[in-house]
Amino acid sequence: MPAINLQAKCPAPCTFMTRPRGVAGRPDRAQACAVGAFVAVGCFAGVLARSDEHDQNPDNGTDPTRQSRSITTSLEHLDLGGGISQNTFKAQYSTPITSDARTAIRLTVPLVQNDVFGHEGYSLSDVGVKISDVVKITRQYGIVIAGEFTFDTANQIEGGTGKNVFKGTFTYAKFLQGGSIFAPSLNQSNSIWGDKDRASVNNTVLDFYFVPKLKDPKTYVTVDPAINSNWETKAKFPSLAITIGRALGPAFGGHSQIYLKPETFAGGDRSANWGVEFGYKVIGF
C-alpha cells in the first residue's frame, strides 16, 4: 500500500489509498458543523484585529520569518473515511543555527497508530530533518526558503511512504497594515530513493497562510486554506485548517502555549474527511 505524505496538509501516511479516487463520500452533520465553526472563527478573528507594527508582534511561532528555539509535542487524529482512522503523536525540536538567527534546523519524530491493517499501538513513522533560511526580511515582507528530508524510518508499511522524500518550500510573508501576516507558500515533495515496490511521491501544496492580529496578545489564530495535488494519482483537493492557540506563561526557560487545530478536506479526491490536532509548545528558551 503506497504511503503518501503531503506534510501539513495531508500528514496521514496512507491517506491516498484509503479512499478510491473520485469517491466523495456523504458529508455528515459533524463535517458541516466543522465548516461552520471554521467560518465563525475566521469572522471572530477579523473582528478582533487591531493596528500594531510588525515588530511589536509577540513571538508565538506564527511568523514564518522568526527562527526561534522551540519544542513541540502534539497528538493528531484523522478520519480517513471508510471507518479507518489514524492517530499521530509528534515531537519536534527547532533551533537557529546561525548567529543572526536567520537559519534554523528542525527535527521531527512521529509515532503513528493506523488501523488500515488492524494494527494496534504506536510505531515509528518517517523521521524528518528540515533546514530553513530567511533570505530577505524588511518591515514590509520576508522571504523564506526551506528544504526537508523525510527518511524511510517507519517500521510498518502503513506508517510511512516507503520512500526517502525531499520537500522544498518557498514562502513569501507579507506584513499587512495593522499587524496581520499573509504568507502564501509553495511546497513540492518528491521521493528520491526507497522501496521500488512503493509508489513514488510527487506532491504539490499551494498554501495561503494567514495570521490575523488579535486584541489579546496571549491568543493567536491562524487560517490555513490550501490546494493539494498528488501528481502520481492525479488527485487534487482543497483543505482548510484553523489553529487557535493560547499562551500559558513561562516554562522551562521560555514561554509555553497550547493550541487546537481542526482541519477539513473537500472533494472526491480528498485524502481524509477531517482531522483535529492538540499540541503543547515551549518557545524562546
Secondary structure, 3 states (H helix, E strand, C coil): CCCECECCCECCCEHHHHCCCCCCCCCCHHHHHHHHHHHHHHHHHHHCCCCCCHHHCCCCCCCCCCCCCEEEEEEEEEEEECCEEEEEEEEEEEEECCCCCCEEEEEEEEEEEEHHHCCCCCEECCCEEEEEEEEEECCCEEEEEEEEEECCCCCCHHHCCCEEEEEEEEEEEEECCCCCEEEEEEEEEEEEEECCCCCCCEEEEEEEEEECCCCCCCEEEEEEEEEEEECCCCEEEEEEEEEEEEEEEEECCEEEEEEEEEEEECCCCCCCCEEEEEEEEEECC
